[in-house]
Amino acid sequence: MFTFLERKKIDFYGFNLSCLQKSNGKGYIATIRQCINSGDCGVKLIEPAKDADKSEWDAYRTATSLAYPQTINKTFYLDLNNNFDVIIARELFETNIPVYSSFSKGIEDCRLIDEKSLLCVCLSSNPNWKSEMCYAEFEENKIKRLQQLYIEEEQYSKNEKNWLFLKKQDDNHIICLYHYNPLKVISVNIHTGKSKVIKEYTIKDKKLTSHGGACVYLDKINKYLVTIRNVSYGKFFGNQFLLLNDLFELEGISEVFNFPNCEGLYQMCMSLIINKNDKNQEVVHAFVGVDNRTCFIYEGLLDDILTNCRHVTIA
């Protein structure tokens, strides 16, 4: 079994951190989430009957606008040095983007694609009080464009909201890991938001109750290393690693594991970065949000993780 060691705690308040090495190789960029409770979460408004008169509906809409949003999401863009210390932090603001009443406001759970774009979840981007995946382009501290994403015929349905970026397909499309039981890979048009399944299969003798975490491409072996978190009815059951080949076919799954000192706590690994230690061994740095409060960096040997990924059969 592989072992993770705690490297350090991120010295900035927040959780669910996504991190990328800068294109010039000098340090890292990251996004991190903060939440502000803006109201009484016990508020429950009962919708009037469909045949209720206009005054009753007007009163309901007024009460709804006052009671919500109950959570304000703030996303900060971080500049990190090579030791993952925070050098600069600035809030990302949504500019000229329509905002609708919903349970929460602002983008959340961002996953960086590159230094100018990211994937995120948002509820206030539509008038239907539904969470949806979005593609965002940003510059400095401003989000310039927010594009809602949807699978054909599935918009606002109960679908996986943690789409995991795998690679850029071309100038107009990205490829994402969308679902795990069955496993689905999708092609996403970043201009229209329209997405379609391009690969789908099941895993023999295994049923993953999983949500996407993080992904890193391993150039030396041409494979994707993915972390997932196992969740059922809101309860967390540990993490696993998946190993996918260049055709997005699953080749291996690790044992279920918890990050150090996190057992019993909710764990959300949002980024994996490969570096070398002082012994010239490749190590995996895992950026993990713990209990939706803080973020820690853990490190483990890549070879140990790969050895622990047992072969599986897909159908």
C-alpha positions as CSV (number, residue, x, y, z in Angstrom):
1,M,0.0,0.0,0.0
2,F,1.3,3.5,-0.8
3,T,1.8,6.1,1.9
4,F,1.1,9.8,1.8
5,L,2.9,12.2,4.1
6,E,1.6,15.7,5.0
7,R,3.8,18.3,3.2
8,K,2.2,21.5,4.5
9,K,-1.0,23.5,5.1
10,I,-1.8,26.1,2.5
11,D,-1.3,29.5,4.2
12,F,-4.5,31.1,2.9
13,Y,-8.0,30.6,4.2
14,G,-10.2,28.4,2.0
15,F,-10.6,24.9,0.6
16,N,-11.0,23.0,-2.6
17,L,-7.8,24.3,-4.2
18,S,-6.9,23.7,-7.8
19,C,-3.2,24.2,-8.8
20,L,-1.2,24.2,-12.0
21,Q,2.5,24.8,-12.7
22,K,3.0,28.0,-14.6
23,S,3.8,27.7,-18.3
24,N,7.2,29.3,-17.7
25,G,8.0,26.7,-15.0
26,K,8.5,29.4,-12.3
27,G,6.1,28.7,-9.6
28,Y,2.4,27.8,-9.6
29,I,-1.1,29.3,-10.0
30,A,-4.1,28.2,-8.0
31,T,-7.7,28.9,-7.2
32,I,-9.2,28.4,-3.8
33,R,-12.8,28.6,-2.6
34,Q,-14.3,30.5,0.4
35,C,-17.9,30.3,1.6
36,I,-19.9,32.9,3.5
37,N,-23.2,32.0,5.1
38,S,-25.4,34.9,4.2
39,G,-28.7,33.8,5.8
40,D,-30.7,31.5,8.0
41,C,-30.2,28.0,6.5
42,G,-33.4,26.9,8.3
43,V,-35.6,29.0,6.0
44,K,-37.9,26.9,3.9
45,L,-40.4,28.6,1.7
46,I,-43.5,26.7,0.4
47,E,-44.4,27.5,-3.1
48,P,-48.0,28.6,-3.6
49,A,-50.5,26.4,-5.5
50,K,-50.5,26.9,-9.2
51,D,-54.0,28.5,-9.1
52,A,-53.0,30.9,-6.3
53,D,-53.8,34.6,-7.0
54,K,-51.1,37.0,-8.1
55,S,-50.7,38.7,-4.7
56,E,-49.8,35.4,-3.1
57,W,-47.2,34.6,-5.9
58,D,-45.8,38.2,-5.6
59,A,-45.3,37.7,-1.8
60,Y,-43.6,34.4,-2.4
61,R,-41.2,35.8,-4.9
62,T,-40.4,38.7,-2.6
63,A,-39.7,36.3,0.3
64,T,-37.6,34.1,-1.9
65,S,-35.4,37.0,-3.0
66,L,-34.9,38.0,0.7
67,A,-34.2,34.5,1.9
68,Y,-31.6,33.6,-0.7
69,P,-28.8,33.2,-1.6
70,Q,-27.9,31.6,1.7
71,T,-24.3,31.0,0.6
72,I,-21.9,33.4,-1.1
73,N,-19.0,31.8,-2.8
74,K,-15.8,33.7,-3.3
75,T,-13.0,32.4,-5.5
76,F,-9.4,33.7,-5.1
77,Y,-6.6,33.4,-7.6
78,L,-3.3,32.6,-6.0
79,D,0.3,33.0,-7.1
80,L,2.5,30.4,-5.5
81,N,6.3,30.0,-5.4
82,N,8.1,26.7,-5.9
83,N,7.6,25.8,-2.2
84,F,3.8,26.3,-2.6
85,D,3.9,29.5,-0.4
86,V,1.2,32.1,-1.3
87,I,2.9,35.2,-2.8
88,I,-0.1,37.0,-4.3
89,A,-3.9,36.5,-3.7
90,R,-6.7,38.3,-5.5
91,E,-10.4,37.7,-5.7
92,L,-11.9,36.7,-9.0
93,F,-14.9,38.9,-9.9
94,E,-17.7,38.0,-12.3
95,T,-18.1,41.0,-14.6
96,N,-21.0,41.6,-17.0
97,I,-22.4,38.1,-16.3
98,P,-26.1,37.7,-15.5
99,V,-26.8,36.6,-11.9
100,Y,-30.1,34.9,-10.9
101,S,-31.7,34.2,-7.6
102,S,-30.6,30.8,-6.2
103,F,-29.5,28.9,-3.1
104,S,-26.0,30.2,-3.6
105,K,-24.2,32.9,-5.5
106,G,-20.9,32.8,-7.3
107,I,-18.8,30.1,-8.9
108,E,-17.5,27.2,-6.8
109,D,-15.2,24.2,-7.0
110,C,-13.0,25.6,-9.8
111,R,-10.6,23.3,-11.7
112,L,-8.0,25.1,-13.7
113,I,-7.6,24.2,-17.3
114,D,-4.7,26.6,-18.0
115,E,-3.7,30.1,-16.9
116,K,-6.7,31.7,-18.6
117,S,-9.6,29.2,-18.2
118,L,-11.3,26.9,-15.7
119,L,-14.2,24.6,-15.1
120,C,-16.6,25.4,-12.2
121,V,-20.0,24.8,-10.7
122,C,-22.6,27.5,-10.4
123,L,-26.2,27.9,-9.3
124,S,-26.7,31.6,-9.9
125,S,-26.0,31.3,-13.6
126,N,-29.5,30.2,-14.5
127,P,-33.1,31.1,-13.4
128,N,-34.0,27.4,-12.6
129,W,-32.4,27.1,-9.2
130,K,-30.3,24.2,-10.5
131,S,-26.5,23.6,-10.2
132,E,-24.7,23.4,-13.6
133,M,-21.2,23.0,-14.9
134,C,-19.7,26.1,-16.5
135,Y,-16.6,26.9,-18.5
136,A,-15.0,30.3,-17.5
137,E,-12.4,32.5,-19.1
138,F,-10.6,35.0,-16.9
139,E,-8.0,37.7,-17.1
140,E,-6.2,39.1,-14.1
141,N,-8.9,39.3,-11.4
142,K,-12.0,39.3,-13.7
143,I,-14.0,36.4,-15.2
144,K,-14.7,37.6,-18.7
145,R,-17.0,34.8,-19.9
146,L,-19.1,32.1,-18.3
147,Q,-20.5,29.4,-20.6
148,Q,-23.0,26.9,-19.2
149,L,-22.2,23.3,-20.2
150,Y,-24.7,20.5,-20.7
151,I,-24.9,17.0,-22.0
152,E,-27.3,16.6,-24.9
153,E,-30.9,16.3,-23.5
154,E,-29.6,16.4,-19.9
155,Q,-29.5,20.1,-19.0
156,Y,-30.6,20.7,-15.4
157,S,-31.1,17.0,-14.9
158,K,-29.5,15.3,-11.9
159,N,-26.1,14.7,-13.4
160,E,-22.5,14.6,-12.3
161,K,-21.5,18.2,-11.5
162,N,-17.7,17.6,-11.0
163,W,-16.6,17.2,-14.6
164,L,-12.9,16.4,-14.7
165,F,-10.7,18.0,-17.4
166,L,-8.5,15.5,-19.2
167,K,-7.1,17.3,-22.3
168,K,-7.7,19.9,-25.0
169,Q,-9.2,18.2,-28.1
170,D,-8.8,21.2,-30.4
171,D,-9.4,25.0,-30.3
172,N,-13.1,24.6,-29.7
173,H,-13.4,21.4,-27.6
174,I,-12.1,19.9,-24.4
175,I,-12.4,16.3,-23.2
176,C,-13.7,15.6,-19.7
177,L,-14.4,12.6,-17.5
178,Y,-18.0,13.0,-16.6
179,H,-19.4,9.9,-14.8
180,Y,-18.1,6.8,-13.2
181,N,-20.9,4.2,-13.1
182,P,-20.8,3.7,-16.0
183,L,-17.7,5.6,-16.8
184,K,-18.3,8.3,-19.4
185,V,-15.9,10.5,-21.3
186,I,-17.4,13.6,-23.0
187,S,-16.3,16.1,-25.7
188,V,-17.3,19.7,-24.6
189,N,-17.8,22.6,-27.0
190,I,-16.4,25.5,-24.9
191,H,-18.3,28.1,-27.1
192,T,-21.8,26.6,-27.2
193,G,-21.6,24.5,-24.0
194,K,-23.1,21.5,-25.9
195,S,-21.4,18.3,-24.9
196,K,-21.7,14.7,-26.0
197,V,-20.5,11.3,-24.8
198,I,-17.7,9.9,-26.9
199,K,-16.8,6.9,-24.7
200,E,-18.8,4.8,-22.3
201,Y,-18.2,1.5,-20.5
202,T,-18.7,-0.4,-17.3
203,I,-16.1,-1.9,-15.0
204,K,-16.5,-5.7,-14.5
205,D,-17.3,-6.7,-10.8
206,K,-16.9,-3.1,-9.6
207,K,-19.5,-0.4,-8.9
208,L,-18.0,3.1,-8.3
209,T,-20.2,5.5,-6.3
210,S,-17.7,8.2,-7.1
211,H,-17.3,11.8,-7.9
212,G,-14.4,13.4,-9.8
213,G,-11.4,14.8,-7.9
214,A,-8.2,15.5,-9.8
215,C,-6.2,14.4,-12.8
216,V,-2.6,14.6,-14.0
217,Y,-1.2,13.3,-17.3
218,L,1.9,11.1,-16.9
219,D,4.0,11.8,-20.0
220,K,6.5,9.0,-19.5
221,I,3.9,6.3,-19.6
222,N,1.1,8.1,-21.6
223,K,-1.6,7.6,-19.0
224,Y,-3.9,9.7,-16.9
225,L,-3.7,9.4,-13.1
226,V,-7.1,10.3,-11.5
227,T,-8.3,10.6,-8.0
228,I,-11.9,10.0,-7.1
229,R,-13.8,10.2,-3.9
230,N,-16.5,7.7,-3.0
231,V,-19.7,9.2,-1.8
232,S,-23.1,7.6,-1.2
233,Y,-26.1,9.6,0.0
234,G,-23.8,12.4,1.1
235,K,-21.5,10.2,3.2
236,F,-17.8,10.0,2.3
237,F,-16.2,6.6,2.0
238,G,-12.6,7.3,1.1
239,N,-10.5,8.0,-2.0
240,Q,-9.2,5.9,-4.9
241,F,-6.8,6.3,-7.8
242,L,-7.8,5.4,-11.3
243,L,-5.3,4.8,-14.2
244,L,-6.6,5.5,-17.7
245,N,-4.7,5.0,-21.0
246,D,-4.6,7.4,-24.0
247,L,-7.9,6.0,-25.3
248,F,-9.5,6.9,-21.9
249,E,-9.9,3.2,-21.0
250,L,-9.5,2.3,-17.4
251,E,-6.5,0.1,-16.7
252,G,-6.2,0.1,-13.0
253,I,-7.8,1.0,-9.6
254,S,-6.1,1.4,-6.3
255,E,-7.3,0.4,-2.9
256,V,-9.6,2.8,-1.0
257,F,-7.5,5.2,1.2
258,N,-7.7,8.3,3.4
259,F,-5.2,11.1,3.5
260,P,-3.2,11.3,6.8
261,N,-5.1,12.6,9.8
262,C,-8.3,12.9,7.8
263,E,-10.2,9.7,8.5
264,G,-13.8,10.5,9.3
265,L,-13.5,13.9,7.7
266,Y,-14.7,15.0,4.2
267,Q,-11.8,15.0,1.8
268,M,-11.7,16.7,-1.6
269,C,-8.6,16.3,-3.7
270,M,-8.8,18.9,-6.5
271,S,-5.2,18.8,-7.9
272,L,-2.3,16.4,-8.6
273,I,1.1,17.7,-9.5
274,I,4.2,15.6,-10.2
275,N,7.7,16.7,-9.0
276,K,10.9,15.1,-8.0
277,N,12.3,14.8,-4.4
278,D,15.9,15.1,-3.3
279,K,16.4,11.4,-4.1
280,N,15.3,12.1,-7.7
281,Q,12.2,10.1,-7.2
282,E,8.9,11.2,-8.8
283,V,6.4,12.3,-6.1
284,V,2.7,13.1,-6.4
285,H,1.6,16.3,-4.6
286,A,-2.1,16.0,-3.8
287,F,-4.0,19.2,-2.9
288,V,-6.8,18.2,-0.5
289,G,-9.6,20.3,0.9
290,V,-10.4,18.9,4.4
291,D,-13.9,19.2,5.9
292,N,-14.7,22.2,3.6
293,R,-12.5,24.4,5.8
294,T,-8.8,24.1,5.1
295,C,-6.4,22.8,2.4
296,F,-3.4,20.6,2.9
297,I,-0.7,19.3,0.5
298,Y,0.2,15.6,0.8
299,E,2.9,13.8,-1.1
300,G,3.5,10.2,-2.0
301,L,5.8,8.3,-4.4
302,L,4.4,7.9,-7.9
303,D,5.8,4.4,-8.3
304,D,4.1,3.2,-5.2
305,I,0.8,4.5,-6.4
306,L,1.1,2.9,-9.8
307,T,2.1,-0.4,-8.3
308,N,-1.1,-0.3,-6.2
309,C,-3.4,0.3,-9.2
310,R,-4.7,-3.2,-9.8
311,H,-5.8,-4.3,-13.3
312,V,-9.5,-4.2,-14.1
313,T,-11.7,-5.5,-16.9
314,I,-14.0,-3.2,-18.7
315,A,-17.1,-4.0,-20.8
